[in-house]
Amino acid sequence: MSLLAAGVCQVLAADQPPVEVLHWWTAGGEAAALNAVRADLGRRGFAWRDSAVQGGEERKRLIANARNGMGQLPDALQVHSFSLRESAAYSRYVSWDALAAAEHWDQVLPVPLQQAAKVGGHWRAVPLNIHRSNWIWANKAIFDELKLTPPTTFDELLEVARRVKAAGYLPLAHGGEPWQHTLMFDNAVLAVGGPVWYRKALVDQDPVALASPKMVTVFEQVRALSRLADDNAKGRAWNFATAMVASRRAAMQLMGDWAKGEFSKRGQQAGRDFICFPYPGTAGSYVFVADLFAMPDLGPAHREGQQALARTLMDPDTQKAFNLAKGSIPARNDVPLDDYDDCARQSARDLQAAAKRHTLVSRFIAETPETLRNAVTAVVTQFVESDETAASAAARLQRALRKS
């Protein structure tokens, strides 16, 4: 194993051939969720070899590219939709068309998810879950104590924050990492402009959309949000911010529903210990991020293990168990949600409703090239961490995206 895989946790059974998976799930709730996948793969005769990397998809991409150059690609890679299409240009991935036809994937997976997992009309990745990113998580005890109701507009959110602060609590737990700033930003884009403008501005980079006065309003909203956090937010990991809400140190966190895995890890339950509600102004829309696994064509010696992993990832019972722990909802629409909490069931209902209303959008980081994602992140991060005006940041975003 290359030094690039240093720190990899090897979870192998002595009598089972390994299937190596490169992914970025390292938080406690994420690691717990993977136990369901490991167990099912083991029942199929193979051992999960864990290659987990800190730093999210961008860090995983760097490692994958380096390992590709040395001919040391793993059996499977966690990807998002654009990175799948982007890397398919130079990495030959196994096609799952035959398995998908045999197991009727077209009938059990939502169309937007099918589009995310296909390249050129062929299945090149296996979906495991659907995350929603336009959520706010709140400490129920604080909301009950202050007799607060979930805000539905940004002005209502600011009023809730004012009351929380007056009671001696931190209004917003935030992790001051660039990707978390960007998550705050794209929720504001959706709230201010709606799903059509969101896609025009952040996915299509439409010059008219980017030059709209709405973008100044977006940055003003981001500034107001950032001021609700504490001075020690810079560099804080997202799961530590979730812990602040769970421990009643903060009232709210703006985060995707992977945060729920951290509450679950503490034995906390939706409706009893925490509540969830759509980011104000986005209740009719649904921004999703799907986790997919693509498998490089490494030859016949690896195919049986990759096949076992693909079947594992799409197994209804495995998807149910994994997503219960992860906080997401199953990729398959035929998995019963009886054992899921209110937040998950609301997520599933909102997903179906948004699909019918055409307000379902894939988060821009999953749909755009690295240069564009980096440009947005750089502009937003500099804005949050400085005294730059909203108008200046909006203009700088236009210039940055023209160059990217």
Number of C-alpha atoms within 10 A of each C-alpha: 7 8 7 13 15 11 11 15 11 14 14 17 14 8 9 13 16 23 22 21 22 24 23 21 20 14 17 13 22 22 15 19 22 19 16 22 22 22 15 21 23 20 12 15 14 23 25 25 21 21 22 21 22 13 13 14 17 15 13 21 21 12 17 20 15 14 16 15 10 10 10 14 22 20 22 24 23 22 26 23 25 19 19 25 20 14 15 15 10 9 16 14 20 20 19 19 16 11 14 18 11 9 14 11 18 13 13 14 17 16 12 14 23 21 15 25 26 19 20 8 10 16 22 24 30 29 26 26 24 25 24 25 24 28 24 21 29 27 25 23 16 21 18 10 10 13 11 15 11 18 19 15 15 18 11 14 17 16 14 22 22 15 15 22 16 11 13 10 16 21 28 27 28 33 25 23 16 21 21 19 23 22 20 24 23 23 27 27 25 24 23 21 21 17 22 14 19 24 21 16 23 22 19 15 17 16 13 10 20 23 15 14 11 16 24 20 18 24 24 18 20 23 21 14 23 20 12 18 20 16 10 10 17 14 12 15 16 23 21 16 23 28 18 19 27 25 13 18 19 26 26 32 26 28 26 20 24 24 26 27 26 25 24 18 16 12 9 15 16 20 13 10 18 23 19 24 19 24 26 22 19 24 16 17 24 28 24 22 24 25 22 24 26 27 27 23 18 17 9 9 8 17 17 13 22 25 15 18 29 23 19 24 25 20 17 19 16 25 24 24 18 24 25 22 25 27 28 29 29 30 27 23 15 11 16 12 16 8 11 19 15 16 23 24 15 15 23 19 11 20 23 16 16 18 16 10 11 14 18 21 21 21 25 21 24 21 22 18 16 16 13 20 20 19 19 23 22 17 20 25 18 14 21 22 14 9 9 13 13 19 16 12 20 25 15 17 21 22 13 17 21 13 10 13
